[in-house]
Amino acid sequence: MTSATSNTQETRKLRPRIIGVVTGDKVSKTRKVVFEYLARHAKYNKYVKRQTVLHVHDEKNESHLGDHVEVMQCRPISKMKSYRLVRIVSRGPQLDLSAIRGEASQMFERKKAQAVEPTTAVGEQNQ
């Protein structure tokens, strides 16, 4: 009986796939992907660069800022998301910001310590 149902099943049509660049990865399981294309201007007949921003569902949080990804249209997942991540075509430049964050926090701690020292010294002089 399973073979009869598999013969009657229709094959699904291929869904549109788009390759774009990840421009936003701050929200968990959601990415903003920009797809750029050229369109002819109606009045001037010149090609103008246009872009479409797609909200893409990324279940495993694999993609990051600057990655080239392939996305596929799917059922609406939320109000804004109707695309899902298929694969990562190429990785973007990965910046190591840990050193910068570490330096900034160290500078903040030093300034905080310097601000605390003079107030305690003034309080000790009054007593």
C-alpha positions as CSV (number, residue, x, y, z in Angstrom):
1,M,0.0,0.0,0.0
2,T,2.9,2.4,0.6
3,S,4.1,1.9,-3.0
4,A,0.7,2.9,-4.3
5,T,0.7,6.1,-2.3
6,S,4.3,7.0,-3.4
7,N,3.3,6.5,-7.1
8,T,0.4,8.9,-6.7
9,Q,2.3,11.6,-4.8
10,E,3.2,14.6,-6.9
11,T,6.8,15.8,-6.9
12,R,7.2,19.2,-5.4
13,K,8.2,22.1,-7.6
14,L,11.6,23.7,-7.1
15,R,11.3,26.8,-5.0
16,P,13.2,30.0,-5.8
17,R,16.6,30.2,-4.3
18,I,18.5,33.4,-3.8
19,I,22.2,34.1,-2.9
20,G,22.7,37.2,-0.8
21,V,24.9,38.6,1.9
22,V,24.1,38.5,5.7
23,T,23.9,42.1,7.0
24,G,22.3,41.4,10.4
25,D,22.8,38.6,12.9
26,K,21.8,40.1,16.2
27,V,18.5,38.3,16.6
28,S,18.6,34.6,17.5
29,K,17.7,32.2,14.6
30,T,17.0,35.2,12.3
31,R,19.3,36.8,9.8
32,K,18.9,39.8,7.5
33,V,20.1,39.0,4.0
34,V,20.5,41.6,1.3
35,F,20.0,40.6,-2.3
36,E,21.3,43.1,-4.8
37,Y,20.2,43.4,-8.4
38,L,20.2,45.8,-11.4
39,A,16.9,47.3,-12.7
40,R,16.4,49.5,-15.6
41,H,15.1,53.0,-14.7
42,A,11.7,53.7,-16.4
43,K,12.5,57.3,-17.5
44,Y,16.3,57.4,-18.0
45,N,16.8,53.8,-19.2
46,K,19.9,53.5,-17.1
47,Y,20.5,50.5,-14.9
48,V,20.1,51.3,-11.2
49,K,21.3,49.2,-8.4
50,R,18.4,47.9,-6.2
51,Q,18.4,45.7,-3.1
52,T,15.9,43.6,-1.3
53,V,16.2,42.8,2.4
54,L,15.0,39.3,3.4
55,H,14.5,38.1,6.9
56,V,15.8,34.5,6.9
57,H,15.3,31.7,9.4
58,D,18.6,30.2,10.6
59,E,17.8,27.3,12.9
60,K,21.3,26.6,14.1
61,N,22.7,30.2,14.1
62,E,25.4,29.1,11.6
63,S,25.7,32.2,9.5
64,H,27.3,35.4,10.6
65,L,27.8,39.0,9.4
66,G,29.3,39.2,5.9
67,D,28.7,35.5,4.9
68,H,27.3,34.8,1.4
69,V,24.3,32.5,1.9
70,E,21.8,30.7,-0.2
71,V,18.2,31.0,1.0
72,M,15.0,29.4,-0.2
73,Q,11.4,30.5,0.0
74,C,9.2,28.6,2.4
75,R,6.0,28.8,4.3
76,P,5.7,31.9,6.5
77,I,7.5,31.2,9.8
78,S,6.6,34.6,11.4
79,K,5.3,38.0,10.3
80,M,8.6,38.9,8.5
81,K,10.2,35.5,7.8
82,S,9.3,33.6,4.7
83,Y,12.7,32.3,3.8
84,R,15.1,29.8,5.3
85,L,18.8,29.2,5.1
86,V,19.8,26.4,2.7
87,R,23.6,26.7,2.9
88,I,26.5,29.0,3.4
89,V,28.2,29.7,0.1
90,S,31.3,31.4,1.5
91,R,32.3,32.9,4.8
92,G,32.8,36.6,5.3
93,P,35.7,38.2,7.0
94,Q,35.8,37.1,10.7
95,L,36.9,39.9,13.0
96,D,38.3,39.0,16.4
97,L,36.8,41.7,18.7
98,S,37.8,40.0,21.9
99,A,41.1,42.0,22.1
100,I,39.2,45.3,21.6
101,R,36.6,44.4,24.1
102,G,39.2,43.4,26.6
103,E,41.1,46.7,26.2
104,A,37.9,48.7,26.5
105,S,36.9,46.9,29.7
106,Q,40.4,47.4,31.1
107,M,40.4,51.1,30.4
108,F,36.9,51.4,32.0
109,E,38.2,49.6,35.1
110,R,41.3,51.9,35.3
111,K,39.1,55.0,35.0
112,K,36.7,53.7,37.5
113,A,39.6,53.0,40.0
114,Q,41.0,56.5,39.4
115,A,37.6,58.1,40.0
116,V,37.2,56.2,43.3
117,E,40.7,57.0,44.7
118,P,40.4,60.8,44.9
119,T,37.0,60.7,46.7
120,T,38.4,58.4,49.4
121,A,41.4,60.6,49.8
122,V,39.2,63.7,50.3
123,G,37.1,61.8,52.9
124,E,40.2,60.8,54.8
125,Q,41.6,64.3,54.9
126,N,38.4,65.7,56.5
127,Q,38.5,63.2,59.4
